[in-house]
C-alpha cells in the first residue's frame, strides 16, 4: 500500500460525490500512459525485494514476548542513518507499514539484469536486519526484530508493549482484537481506508472461519 505523504484522504461520503469523475480520470490516465510508452523497447530489467520486520519485546523474567509498538520512533532514526551513507549499495530505504509494530526495508536502488546481483540479495537483507537491530540494542537488550508472518499471541491478553486496551469500542472497524492504537501514526491512509470500508459496507468486515467440532488435530 502506498504511503500517503501529501494531501488529505477523502471520506466515503466525499468519494461518492466524485466517484464517476475519479473513474474517468483513472481511465484517461491509463490510456495516456499506455500510448506514451507502448513503443518503448530495450529497457534494462530491474527488480528488487522488500522485507517486513516485526518488532517484539522479550520479558525474560516472566517468559513472555509482546509486540513492540515502536516503529514510529525507529523509522526516523533509520532514515537519518541512511542519509549519511554514501554508498548506495549499502543504503536502505525504510517505510512505515499499516501497523506500528512492523517496519519495511527495501534496497535504496533496484537490482540490475546481471546474474551477479543475485549474490547481493542475501547480504542486503542481512544488512537491513543489522541496521534495525543495532538501533534497538542501543536502547535496550530485550527488543528484537523478527521475520515472522504472524504473531502467535495476537489478541491474547496483554500482547503489546506498551499495553493497550482493545475491543469493539476501541476500533473504528469494530474489530475485537485490532484497536486503532495499533495503526502506525506515520500511515494516515490506513485509518481512512478502514473507516471508508466500513462506511461503504454499512457493516464491519467479517472474515469468519467455520468451526467444525468433529475435526480433531493431533498436535504431537
Z-matrix of the N, CA and C atoms (Angstrom, degrees):
N
C 1 1.454
C 2 1.522 1 109.24
N 3 1.328 2 116.15 1 132.13
C 4 1.450 3 119.88 2 -178.35
C 5 1.517 4 112.29 3 -69.13
N 6 1.321 5 115.60 4 149.63
C 7 1.454 6 121.85 5 -179.81
C 8 1.519 7 109.64 6 -85.19
N 9 1.320 8 117.04 7 125.23
C 10 1.454 9 122.31 8 176.67
C 11 1.520 10 108.22 9 -83.71
N 12 1.336 11 117.14 10 102.99
C 13 1.460 12 121.15 11 -177.73
C 14 1.522 13 112.50 12 -107.17
N 15 1.339 14 117.78 13 -15.23
C 16 1.457 15 121.67 14 179.41
C 17 1.525 16 109.52 15 -133.82
N 18 1.336 17 115.49 16 151.21
C 19 1.457 18 119.81 17 177.21
C 20 1.515 19 112.62 18 79.33
N 21 1.313 20 115.63 19 -179.62
C 22 1.458 21 122.43 20 -179.43
C 23 1.525 22 109.95 21 -123.90
N 24 1.325 23 117.75 22 137.12
C 25 1.468 24 120.03 23 178.71
C 26 1.523 25 111.27 24 -68.39
N 27 1.335 26 115.87 25 149.41
C 28 1.457 27 121.60 26 178.22
C 29 1.522 28 110.32 27 -90.62
N 30 1.312 29 115.76 28 150.00
C 31 1.458 30 120.31 29 173.11
C 32 1.527 31 108.44 30 -77.74
N 33 1.340 32 116.72 31 165.46
C 34 1.461 33 119.89 32 179.41
C 35 1.525 34 111.15 33 -63.11
N 36 1.324 35 117.31 34 -34.53
C 37 1.466 36 120.94 35 177.09
C 38 1.524 37 110.75 36 -61.92
N 39 1.333 38 116.74 37 -41.65
C 40 1.468 39 120.77 38 178.67
C 41 1.523 40 111.23 39 -70.73
N 42 1.328 41 116.64 40 -36.97
C 43 1.465 42 120.41 41 -179.60
C 44 1.519 43 110.76 42 -65.51
N 45 1.335 44 117.17 43 -40.74
C 46 1.469 45 120.53 44 -178.46
C 47 1.520 46 111.94 45 -59.02
N 48 1.324 47 117.13 46 -35.96
C 49 1.461 48 120.88 47 -178.46
C 50 1.526 49 112.13 48 -67.64
N 51 1.346 50 116.33 49 -27.63
C 52 1.465 51 120.25 50 -176.89
C 53 1.520 52 112.41 51 -115.38
N 54 1.333 53 116.92 52 16.88
C 55 1.461 54 120.89 53 -172.44
C 56 1.524 55 112.70 54 -59.97
N 57 1.323 56 117.49 55 -48.38
C 58 1.458 57 120.65 56 -178.08
C 59 1.524 58 111.07 57 -65.04
N 60 1.319 59 116.44 58 -38.58
C 61 1.459 60 120.61 59 179.03
C 62 1.528 61 110.89 60 -65.58
N 63 1.330 62 116.55 61 -40.86
C 64 1.463 63 120.74 62 178.43
C 65 1.527 64 110.57 63 -62.86
N 66 1.324 65 117.15 64 -41.20
C 67 1.465 66 120.89 65 178.20
C 68 1.524 67 111.39 66 -61.90
N 69 1.331 68 116.35 67 -43.78
C 70 1.465 69 120.11 68 -179.44
C 71 1.524 70 110.95 69 -65.71
N 72 1.336 71 117.05 70 -41.12
C 73 1.464 72 120.40 71 176.74
C 74 1.530 73 110.84 72 -61.13
N 75 1.324 74 116.23 73 -40.97
C 76 1.469 75 120.48 74 -178.93
C 77 1.522 76 111.16 75 -64.64
N 78 1.324 77 116.88 76 -45.71
C 79 1.467 78 120.73 77 178.91
C 80 1.520 79 111.02 78 -64.43
N 81 1.326 80 116.47 79 -41.21
C 82 1.464 81 120.53 80 179.31
C 83 1.521 82 110.90 81 -62.56
N 84 1.328 83 116.29 82 -41.96
C 85 1.459 84 120.17 83 178.86
C 86 1.524 85 111.07 84 -65.41
N 87 1.330 86 117.16 85 -40.65
C 88 1.461 87 121.30 86 178.46
C 89 1.524 88 111.16 87 -59.71
N 90 1.323 89 116.84 88 -46.32
C 91 1.467 90 121.10 89 -179.25
C 92 1.523 91 110.47 90 -64.91
N 93 1.321 92 117.46 91 -42.84
C 94 1.465 93 121.17 92 -179.57
C 95 1.532 94 111.64 93 -62.90
N 96 1.319 95 116.22 94 -45.06
C 97 1.468 96 119.76 95 -179.68
C 98 1.527 97 110.55 96 -66.24
N 99 1.337 98 117.03 97 -41.07
C 100 1.463 99 120.44 98 178.91
C 101 1.525 100 111.09 99 -61.39
N 102 1.325 101 117.07 100 -47.31
C 103 1.468 102 120.67 101 -179.47
C 104 1.527 103 111.73 102 -64.61
N 105 1.319 104 116.29 103 -32.21
C 106 1.460 105 120.00 104 -178.78
C 107 1.522 106 111.95 105 -70.24
N 108 1.336 107 117.10 106 -35.50
C 109 1.466 108 120.23 107 -172.19
C 110 1.528 109 114.25 108 -115.53
N 111 1.312 110 119.11 109 6.05
C 112 1.465 111 120.26 110 -174.07
C 113 1.525 112 113.17 111 -64.99
N 114 1.313 113 118.65 112 -26.23
C 115 1.471 114 121.71 113 -179.47
C 116 1.523 115 112.56 114 -100.25
N 117 1.295 116 117.03 115 8.00
C 118 1.466 117 121.05 116 -179.21
C 119 1.526 118 109.66 117 -71.89
N 120 1.322 119 116.73 118 135.07
C 121 1.465 120 121.22 119 -176.36
C 122 1.523 121 110.77 120 -139.36
N 123 1.327 122 113.57 121 163.33
C 124 1.466 123 123.27 122 171.15
C 125 1.531 124 113.39 123 59.85
N 126 1.331 125 116.41 124 32.77
C 127 1.464 126 118.86 125 172.25
C 128 1.524 127 109.48 126 -73.41
N 129 1.311 128 116.11 127 146.39
C 130 1.463 129 119.96 128 176.13
C 131 1.526 130 109.08 129 -67.81
N 132 1.326 131 115.37 130 141.29
C 133 1.463 132 120.28 131 178.90
C 134 1.523 133 109.03 132 -78.25
N 135 1.326 134 116.37 133 117.69
C 136 1.455 135 122.05 134 179.01
C 137 1.525 136 109.51 135 -116.61
N 138 1.303 137 116.55 136 146.23
C 139 1.452 138 120.54 137 -179.04
C 140 1.526 139 109.32 138 -153.37
N 141 1.314 140 115.70 139 172.59
C 142 1.452 141 119.25 140 180.00
C 143 1.520 142 111.26 141 -166.25
N 144 1.297 143 116.58 142 -167.27
C 145 1.459 144 121.34 143 179.58
C 146 1.520 145 108.48 144 -150.33
N 147 1.302 146 116.32 145 166.22
C 148 1.456 147 121.29 146 173.00
C 149 1.520 148 108.77 147 -134.88
N 150 1.301 149 115.23 148 145.71
C 151 1.460 150 121.39 149 178.64
C 152 1.523 151 108.17 150 -124.25
N 153 1.320 152 115.90 151 126.22
C 154 1.460 153 121.30 152 176.43
C 155 1.527 154 108.98 153 -102.60
N 156 1.303 155 115.37 154 124.08
C 157 1.458 156 121.90 155 -174.86
C 158 1.525 157 109.99 156 -111.84
N 159 1.319 158 116.43 157 128.90
C 160 1.465 159 122.21 158 179.49
C 161 1.523 160 110.08 159 -92.16
N 162 1.319 161 116.43 160 131.32
C 163 1.457 162 122.08 161 179.77
C 164 1.523 163 109.53 162 -91.44
N 165 1.320 164 116.62 163 130.05
C 166 1.470 165 121.15 164 179.18
C 167 1.523 166 109.87 165 -134.72
N 168 1.314 167 114.87 166 157.85
C 169 1.468 168 121.14 167 177.18
C 170 1.525 169 108.69 168 -126.94
N 171 1.323 170 115.71 169 126.30
C 172 1.461 171 122.36 170 179.98
C 173 1.535 172 110.49 171 -91.00
N 174 1.312 173 115.05 172 135.62
C 175 1.464 174 122.13 173 170.32
C 176 1.525 175 105.85 174 -113.26
N 177 1.325 176 115.80 175 90.76
C 178 1.464 177 120.24 176 -173.40
C 179 1.531 178 112.03 177 -66.87
N 180 1.322 179 116.59 178 -30.68
C 181 1.462 180 119.62 179 -178.84
C 182 1.523 181 110.97 180 -65.38
N 183 1.321 182 116.57 181 -44.59
C 184 1.466 183 121.10 182 -178.85
C 185 1.525 184 113.04 183 -97.02
N 186 1.333 185 116.21 184 2.32
C 187 1.464 186 122.64 185 177.43
C 188 1.536 187 112.09 186 54.99
N 189 1.323 188 114.77 187 51.32
C 190 1.463 189 120.81 188 177.14
C 191 1.525 190 109.65 189 -132.47
N 192 1.321 191 114.94 190 157.26
C 193 1.466 192 122.01 191 176.27
C 194 1.522 193 107.66 192 -129.86
N 195 1.326 194 116.11 193 135.60
C 196 1.461 195 120.64 194 -179.78
C 197 1.525 196 110.51 195 -127.06
N 198 1.314 197 115.79 196 155.77
C 199 1.458 198 120.68 197 172.74
C 200 1.522 199 108.93 198 -68.55
N 201 1.318 200 115.89 199 135.68
C 202 1.464 201 121.72 200 -176.53
C 203 1.529 202 109.87 201 -99.42
N 204 1.321 203 116.60 202 114.01
C 205 1.468 204 121.85 203 -178.35
C 206 1.524 205 109.07 204 -87.26
N 207 1.340 206 114.25 205 79.71
C 208 1.460 207 118.28 206 -170.40
C 209 1.526 208 113.51 207 -141.02
N 210 1.309 209 118.78 208 6.25
C 211 1.466 210 119.09 209 -175.74
C 212 1.526 211 111.66 210 -62.13
N 213 1.336 212 117.44 211 -32.88
C 214 1.468 213 120.48 212 -179.17
C 215 1.526 214 111.54 213 -66.77
N 216 1.328 215 117.91 214 -22.53
C 217 1.463 216 121.54 215 176.01
C 218 1.522 217 111.59 216 -89.53
N 219 1.320 218 116.56 217 -34.27
C 220 1.459 219 121.70 218 -174.36
C 221 1.532 220 112.75 219 -77.48
N 222 1.324 221 117.27 220 -38.97
C 223 1.469 222 121.15 221 -174.31
C 224 1.529 223 113.91 222 -61.29
N 225 1.336 224 120.62 223 -45.07
C 226 1.469 225 118.93 224 178.09
C 227 1.525 226 113.11 225 -60.71
N 228 1.331 227 117.19 226 -36.05
C 229 1.466 228 120.91 227 178.84
C 230 1.523 229 110.23 228 -66.18
N 231 1.335 230 116.85 229 -44.92
C 232 1.466 231 121.06 230 179.31
C 233 1.522 232 111.14 231 -64.89
N 234 1.314 233 116.92 232 -38.20
C 235 1.461 234 120.84 233 179.31
C 236 1.525 235 111.10 234 -63.18
N 237 1.329 236 116.98 235 -45.45
C 238 1.463 237 120.69 236 179.32
C 239 1.522 238 111.15 237 -66.27
N 240 1.322 239 116.79 238 -36.77
C 241 1.462 240 121.07 239 178.72
C 242 1.516 241 111.29 240 -59.38
N 243 1.325 242 117.32 241 -44.73
C 244 1.460 243 120.85 242 -175.93
C 245 1.520 244 113.18 243 -76.74
N 246 1.312 245 117.79 244 -19.84
C 247 1.466 246 119.99 245 174.57
C 248 1.522 247 111.42 246 -66.30
N 249 1.322 248 116.44 247 -24.26
C 250 1.466 249 121.51 248 -177.91
C 251 1.526 250 112.73 249 -89.21
N 252 1.339 251 117.53 250 -4.37
C 253 1.468 252 121.59 251 -179.03
C 254 1.525 253 109.20 252 -91.58
N 255 1.330 254 117.33 253 120.57
C 256 1.466 255 121.48 254 -176.51
C 257 1.523 256 112.59 255 -77.99
N 258 1.327 257 116.84 256 -38.01
C 259 1.462 258 120.98 257 -177.57
C 260 1.529 259 109.65 258 -75.98
N 261 1.344 260 117.15 259 112.36
C 262 1.460 261 120.55 260 -177.83
C 263 1.524 262 112.50 261 -63.67
N 264 1.331 263 116.65 262 -26.40
C 265 1.462 264 119.83 263 179.25
C 266 1.522 265 111.39 264 -66.71
N 267 1.333 266 116.47 265 -22.23
C 268 1.466 267 120.97 266 -179.50
C 269 1.527 268 111.92 267 -106.68
N 270 1.325 269 116.20 268 8.71
C 271 1.461 270 120.17 269 -178.10
C 272 1.528 271 109.79 270 -98.66
N 273 1.311 272 116.05 271 136.76
C 274 1.462 273 121.93 272 -178.59
C 275 1.528 274 109.50 273 -113.84
N 276 1.314 275 116.03 274 140.73
C 277 1.460 276 121.31 275 172.78
C 278 1.527 277 108.25 276 -102.24
N 279 1.316 278 115.42 277 123.25
C 280 1.464 279 120.75 278 -177.27
C 281 1.519 280 110.53 279 -106.75
N 282 1.342 281 116.11 280 137.88
C 283 1.459 282 122.27 281 -179.11
C 284 1.528 283 110.14 282 -125.75
N 285 1.327 284 117.08 283 149.28
C 286 1.467 285 119.51 284 171.22
C 287 1.518 286 110.48 285 -76.07
N 288 1.300 287 116.29 286 151.50
C 289 1.461 288 121.66 287 172.51
C 290 1.529 289 108.54 288 -106.52
N 291 1.313 290 115.98 289 178.04
C 292 1.456 291 119.52 290 -178.01
C 293 1.515 292 113.52 291 -64.38
N 294 1.334 293 116.92 292 -29.72
C 295 1.463 294 120.66 293 -179.24
C 296 1.526 295 109.91 294 -107.17
N 297 1.310 296 115.46 295 153.41
C 298 1.458 297 121.08 296 -173.46
C 299 1.523 298 113.39 297 -83.26
N 300 1.327 299 117.90 298 6.40
C 301 1.467 300 120.19 299 177.53
C 302 1.529 301 111.63 300 -113.64
N 303 1.327 302 117.58 301 13.89
C 304 1.468 303 122.03 302 179.58
C 305 1.526 304 109.52 303 -133.09
N 306 1.331 305 116.63 304 139.24
C 307 1.458 306 122.26 305 171.74
C 308 1.525 307 108.15 306 -124.46
N 309 1.325 308 115.56 307 152.02
C 310 1.465 309 120.59 308 -178.19
C 311 1.522 310 109.50 309 -119.52
N 312 1.323 311 116.35 310 130.35
C 313 1.455 312 121.58 311 178.94
C 314 1.516 313 111.49 312 -120.32
N 315 1.331 314 116.36 313 134.85
C 316 1.468 315 122.18 314 178.00
C 317 1.523 316 108.29 315 -132.99
N 318 1.342 317 118.44 316 155.86
C 319 1.461 318 120.12 317 175.34
C 320 1.526 319 110.62 318 -60.64
N 321 1.319 320 116.66 319 146.42
C 322 1.459 321 120.72 320 -179.26
C 323 1.522 322 111.59 321 -64.35
N 324 1.323 323 116.69 322 -34.23
C 325 1.456 324 121.03 323 177.55
C 326 1.526 325 109.23 324 -130.12
N 327 1.337 326 117.60 325 151.03
C 328 1.471 327 120.14 326 -176.35
C 329 1.520 328 112.23 327 -69.60
N 330 1.321 329 115.35 328 158.24
C 331 1.453 330 121.14 329 172.53
C 332 1.527 331 108.95 330 -77.47
N 333 1.333 332 115.74 331 154.26
C 334 1.458 333 120.38 332 -178.03
C 335 1.517 334 113.07 333 -99.00
N 336 1.339 335 115.78 334 -167.72
C 337 1.464 336 121.32 335 -174.08
C 338 1.525 337 113.30 336 -87.54
N 339 1.322 338 117.64 337 -8.59
C 340 1.462 339 119.97 338 -179.74
C 341 1.529 340 110.65 339 -72.68
N 342 1.339 341 117.92 340 139.46
C 343 1.473 342 120.56 341 177.82
C 344 1.527 343 113.34 342 -58.90
N 345 1.326 344 117.09 343 -21.28
C 346 1.462 345 119.70 344 -178.77
C 347 1.526 346 112.36 345 -63.81
N 348 1.333 347 116.86 346 -22.46
C 349 1.464 348 119.68 347 179.74
C 350 1.525 349 111.73 348 -66.22
N 351 1.335 350 116.65 349 -26.16
C 352 1.462 351 119.03 350 178.81
C 353 1.527 352 111.34 351 -60.79
N 354 1.320 353 115.78 352 -27.27
C 355 1.462 354 120.22 353 -178.48
C 356 1.528 355 112.87 354 -77.37
N 357 1.332 356 117.34 355 -9.45
C 358 1.463 357 120.30 356 -176.40
C 359 1.525 358 113.28 357 -102.10
N 360 1.332 359 117.21 358 -12.74
C 361 1.467 360 120.26 359 -173.48
C 362 1.524 361 111.59 360 -63.09
N 363 1.325 362 116.85 361 -50.27
C 364 1.462 363 120.11 362 -176.54
C 365 1.523 364 111.19 363 -63.42
N 366 1.333 365 116.49 364 -40.31
C 367 1.464 366 119.93 365 179.70
C 368 1.525 367 110.92 366 -64.44
N 369 1.331 368 116.66 367 -37.57
C 370 1.459 369 120.09 368 179.55
C 371 1.527 370 111.18 369 -69.30
N 372 1.328 371 116.51 370 -38.47
C 373 1.467 372 119.75 371 176.09
C 374 1.526 373 110.74 372 -63.11
N 375 1.324 374 115.49 373 -40.83
C 376 1.466 375 119.83 374 178.91
C 377 1.529 376 110.25 375 -64.82
N 378 1.343 377 116.11 376 -37.77
C 379 1.459 378 120.64 377 179.06
C 380 1.526 379 111.42 378 -62.12
N 381 1.322 380 116.28 379 -39.22
C 382 1.461 381 120.40 380 179.56
C 383 1.530 382 111.11 381 -62.95
N 384 1.317 383 115.52 382 -44.89
C 385 1.471 384 119.57 383 178.63
C 386 1.527 385 110.47 384 -63.21
N 387 1.319 386 116.86 385 -42.87
C 388 1.459 387 120.81 386 -177.71
C 389 1.523 388 111.54 387 -64.62
N 390 1.330 389 116.18 388 -40.70
C 391 1.467 390 119.46 389 179.18
C 392 1.521 391 111.33 390 -60.00
N 393 1.324 392 115.96 391 -51.99
C 394 1.461 393 120.36 392 -177.31
C 395 1.529 394 111.64 393 -65.65
N 396 1.340 395 116.52 394 -42.79
C 397 1.464 396 119.62 395 -177.79
C 398 1.521 397 111.38 396 -66.77
N 399 1.321 398 116.83 397 -35.58
C 400 1.467 399 120.28 398 179.82
C 401 1.532 400 111.01 399 -63.30
N 402 1.329 401 116.31 400 -41.10
C 403 1.466 402 119.87 401 178.12
C 404 1.530 403 110.51 402 -63.81
N 405 1.329 404 116.87 403 -41.98
C 406 1.467 405 120.39 404 179.33
C 407 1.523 406 111.30 405 -64.08
N 408 1.339 407 116.84 406 -42.46
C 409 1.462 408 120.63 407 -178.11
C 410 1.533 409 112.28 408 -68.14
N 411 1.333 410 117.13 409 -21.75
C 412 1.461 411 119.66 410 176.88
C 413 1.526 412 111.14 411 -69.26
N 414 1.323 413 116.76 412 -19.02
C 415 1.461 414 121.43 413 -177.05
C 416 1.525 415 112.51 414 -104.60
N 417 1.320 416 117.00 415 -36.66
C 418 1.470 417 121.56 416 -179.36
C 419 1.521 418 108.88 417 -162.80
N 420 1.325 419 116.69 418 163.00
C 421 1.464 420 120.08 419 -179.83
C 422 1.526 421 112.08 420 -104.24
N 423 1.335 422 117.84 421 13.25
C 424 1.465 423 119.56 422 -178.10
C 425 1.529 424 112.72 423 -117.83
N 426 1.336 425 117.45 424 11.34
C 427 1.461 426 121.28 425 178.87
C 428 1.524 427 109.63 426 -114.60
N 429 1.341 428 115.60 427 133.24
C 430 1.463 429 120.93 428 -173.39
C 431 1.529 430 110.48 429 -137.45
N 432 1.325 431 114.72 430 163.84
C 433 1.457 432 121.53 431 169.91
C 434 1.526 433 108.44 432 -111.30
N 435 1.327 434 116.26 433 140.16
C 436 1.459 435 122.09 434 -179.35
C 437 1.524 436 109.86 435 -130.65
N 438 1.329 437 115.86 436 145.11
C 439 1.468 438 121.39 437 172.21
C 440 1.527 439 108.28 438 -93.77
N 441 1.317 440 116.69 439 83.59
C 442 1.463 441 120.76 440 179.45
C 443 1.524 442 108.61 441 -128.33
N 444 1.319 443 115.72 442 145.61
C 445 1.465 444 120.11 443 -177.81
C 446 1.519 445 112.37 444 -82.59
N 447 1.335 446 117.51 445 -24.24
C 448 1.463 447 121.34 446 -179.94
C 449 1.522 448 109.04 447 -152.41
N 450 1.320 449 115.87 448 143.11
C 451 1.458 450 120.84 449 178.43
C 452 1.528 451 108.35 450 -88.21
N 453 1.327 452 118.83 451 120.29
C 454 1.477 453 121.08 452 -171.46
C 455 1.526 454 114.71 453 -65.20
N 456 1.337 455 118.52 454 -22.73
C 457 1.466 456 120.56 455 -177.83
C 458 1.524 457 112.17 456 -100.93
N 459 1.318 458 117.51 457 16.21
C 460 1.463 459 120.72 458 -177.29
C 461 1.534 460 110.46 459 -60.45
N 462 1.322 461 116.42 460 124.98
C 463 1.460 462 121.01 461 178.69
C 464 1.512 463 114.78 462 82.41
N 465 1.339 464 117.66 463 6.25
C 466 1.464 465 121.33 464 -178.64
C 467 1.526 466 109.70 465 -105.42
N 468 1.324 467 116.89 466 105.56
C 469 1.459 468 120.47 467 179.22
C 470 1.522 469 111.17 468 61.42
N 471 1.335 470 115.68 469 -146.46
C 472 1.458 471 120.55 470 176.29
C 473 1.528 472 108.25 471 -84.66
N 474 1.318 473 116.06 472 95.61
C 475 1.465 474 120.19 473 -172.67
C 476 1.521 475 113.38 474 -103.75
N 477 1.348 476 118.67 475 8.01
C 478 1.463 477 121.25 476 179.39
C 479 1.524 478 110.57 477 -126.44
N 480 1.318 479 114.30 478 158.30
C 481 1.464 480 121.07 479 171.45
C 482 1.527 481 108.25 480 -128.86
N 483 1.331 482 118.23 481 122.05
C 484 1.465 483 126.41 482 -3.52
C 485 1.528 484 111.93 483 -68.21
N 486 1.324 485 115.82 484 163.03
C 487 1.464 486 120.86 485 -178.24
C 488 1.525 487 110.75 486 -66.16
N 489 1.327 488 116.16 487 146.57
C 490 1.459 489 122.12 488 179.93
C 491 1.525 490 109.57 489 -134.26
N 492 1.313 491 115.61 490 161.47
C 493 1.457 492 121.29 491 173.51
C 494 1.525 493 108.64 492 -90.94
N 495 1.316 494 116.64 493 141.95
C 496 1.460 495 119.03 494 176.64
C 497 1.518 496 110.10 495 -142.35
N 498 1.318 497 115.07 496 157.40
C 499 1.459 498 122.67 497 -174.78
C 500 1.520 499 108.89 498 148.64
N 501 1.311 500 117.30 499 179.10
C 502 1.464 501 121.53 500 -175.23
C 503 1.521 502 112.52 501 -57.93
N 504 1.320 503 117.43 502 -37.85
C 505 1.465 504 120.52 503 -175.90
C 506 1.522 505 112.91 504 -76.43
N 507 1.341 506 117.89 505 -7.75
C 508 1.460 507 121.40 506 -178.94
C 509 1.526 508 112.52 507 -107.44
N 510 1.319 509 117.53 508 8.53
C 511 1.462 510 121.08 509 -174.93
C 512 1.521 511 110.71 510 -132.77
N 513 1.341 512 116.38 511 127.34
C 514 1.456 513 120.43 512 178.70
C 515 1.528 514 111.67 513 -68.57
N 516 1.334 515 116.45 514 -23.52
C 517 1.462 516 119.61 515 177.59
C 518 1.529 517 111.72 516 -97.45
N 519 1.341 518 115.78 517 10.24
C 520 1.466 519 122.17 518 177.24
C 521 1.529 520 112.55 519 60.18
N 522 1.327 521 115.05 520 40.50
C 523 1.459 522 120.11 521 177.51
C 524 1.525 523 109.73 522 -86.79
N 525 1.319 524 115.94 523 143.07
C 526 1.459 525 120.34 524 179.20
C 527 1.521 526 112.29 525 -73.07
N 528 1.342 527 116.66 526 -32.16
C 529 1.461 528 120.04 527 -169.96
C 530 1.524 529 114.23 528 -123.67
N 531 1.345 530 118.35 529 -2.34
C 532 1.464 531 120.67 530 -177.49
C 533 1.529 532 109.12 531 -121.22
N 534 1.333 533 117.50 532 86.37
C 535 1.466 534 120.49 533 -179.75
C 536 1.527 535 111.54 534 -75.53
N 537 1.316 536 115.95 535 164.75
C 538 1.461 537 120.93 536 -179.44
C 539 1.524 538 112.31 537 -62.76
N 540 1.328 539 117.39 538 -26.05
C 541 1.462 540 120.69 539 -178.30
C 542 1.523 541 112.85 540 -68.18
N 543 1.335 542 118.53 541 -10.86
C 544 1.468 543 121.17 542 175.39
C 545 1.522 544 111.95 543 -82.21
N 546 1.322 545 117.41 544 -18.40
C 547 1.464 546 121.20 545 -176.38
C 548 1.521 547 109.92 546 -72.54
N 549 1.323 548 116.30 547 137.64
C 550 1.463 549 121.04 548 -179.08
C 551 1.525 550 110.83 549 -66.06
N 552 1.339 551 118.02 550 129.42
C 553 1.472 552 120.07 551 176.58
C 554 1.520 553 112.59 552 -68.00
N 555 1.349 554 117.20 553 -14.41
C 556 1.463 555 121.35 554 178.03
C 557 1.523 556 112.41 555 -85.52
N 558 1.330 557 117.66 556 -1.83
C 559 1.470 558 120.38 557 -174.15
C 560 1.532 559 109.50 558 -128.29
N 561 1.348 560 118.37 559 71.80
C 562 1.471 561 121.03 560 -175.40
C 563 1.522 562 113.69 561 -63.62
N 564 1.334 563 117.18 562 -20.45
C 565 1.459 564 119.92 563 -178.95
C 566 1.530 565 111.65 564 -62.95
N 567 1.322 566 116.83 565 -31.24
C 568 1.462 567 120.38 566 -176.16
C 569 1.523 568 110.96 567 -63.80
N 570 1.330 569 116.75 568 -46.49
C 571 1.470 570 119.72 569 -179.16
C 572 1.522 571 111.27 570 -61.26
N 573 1.338 572 116.23 571 -43.33
C 574 1.468 573 118.92 572 -179.87
C 575 1.522 574 110.87 573 -66.82
N 576 1.335 575 116.99 574 -36.34
C 577 1.462 576 120.81 575 179.14
C 578 1.529 577 111.06 576 -64.02
N 579 1.322 578 116.74 577 -46.33
C 580 1.460 579 120.81 578 -179.57
C 581 1.526 580 111.35 579 -65.16
N 582 1.326 581 115.95 580 -41.21
C 583 1.464 582 119.99 581 179.28
C 584 1.522 583 111.20 582 -64.26
N 585 1.334 584 116.29 583 -47.02
C 586 1.466 585 120.62 584 -178.61
C 587 1.524 586 111.76 585 -65.80
N 588 1.324 587 116.24 586 -35.60
C 589 1.459 588 120.16 587 179.98
C 590 1.531 589 110.94 588 -63.47
N 591 1.332 590 115.29 589 -45.15
C 592 1.466 591 119.39 590 179.38
C 593 1.524 592 111.38 591 -68.04
N 594 1.344 593 116.13 592 -38.66
C 595 1.464 594 120.05 593 -179.81
C 596 1.526 595 110.91 594 -66.69
N 597 1.313 596 116.20 595 -39.19
C 598 1.466 597 119.93 596 -179.56
C 599 1.529 598 110.98 597 -67.65
N 600 1.310 599 117.25 598 -41.35
C 601 1.467 600 121.34 599 -178.64
C 602 1.527 601 112.15 600 -78.73
N 603 1.331 602 115.74 601 -19.34
C 604 1.465 603 121.15 602 -174.32
C 605 1.527 604 111.42 603 61.86
N 606 1.314 605 115.12 604 27.27
C 607 1.463 606 120.91 605 177.92
C 608 1.522 607 108.46 606 -167.59
N 609 1.302 608 117.07 607 167.24
C 610 1.459 609 120.48 608 176.34
C 611 1.523 610 110.18 609 -75.11
N 612 1.328 611 115.96 610 156.20
C 613 1.460 612 120.91 611 176.78
C 614 1.523 613 107.96 612 -80.13
N 615 1.306 614 116.81 613 117.81
C 616 1.465 615 121.23 614 -176.70
C 617 1.523 616 110.17 615 -112.01
N 618 1.311 617 115.72 616 122.31
C 619 1.464 618 121.83 617 174.66
C 620 1.522 619 106.02 618 -121.17
N 621 1.307 620 116.06 619 90.19
C 622 1.462 621 121.49 620 -174.64
C 623 1.524 622 111.06 621 -102.90
N 624 1.311 623 115.33 622 134.28
C 625 1.460 624 121.22 623 177.96
C 626 1.527 625 108.48 624 -97.56
N 627 1.323 626 118.32 625 122.53
C 628 1.474 627 120.39 626 -179.90
C 629 1.529 628 110.98 627 -58.26
N 630 1.306 629 115.38 628 138.48
C 631 1.459 630 121.01 629 179.78
C 632 1.515 631 109.28 630 -101.01
N 633 1.313 632 115.77 631 123.74
C 634 1.459 633 121.24 632 178.98
C 635 1.524 634 108.25 633 -115.09
N 636 1.309 635 115.79 634 105.63
C 637 1.464 636 119.97 635 -177.46
C 638 1.525 637 112.80 636 -70.58
N 639 1.334 638 116.69 637 -10.46
C 640 1.460 639 119.63 638 -179.04
C 641 1.527 640 112.12 639 -83.11
N 642 1.336 641 116.14 640 -14.76
C 643 1.465 642 119.55 641 -177.86
C 644 1.525 643 109.53 642 -86.62
N 645 1.308 644 116.25 643 128.07
C 646 1.455 645 121.44 644 177.62
C 647 1.529 646 108.65 645 -115.38
N 648 1.317 647 115.68 646 131.61
C 649 1.457 648 121.25 647 -177.65
C 650 1.520 649 109.20 648 -107.28
N 651 1.311 650 115.79 649 126.11
C 652 1.456 651 121.16 650 177.54
C 653 1.524 652 108.40 651 -86.59
N 654 1.328 653 116.58 652 112.90
C 655 1.456 654 121.42 653 -177.17
C 656 1.520 655 112.76 654 -91.70
N 657 1.308 656 117.29 655 2.55
C 658 1.468 657 119.37 656 -179.06
C 659 1.522 658 110.65 657 -84.66
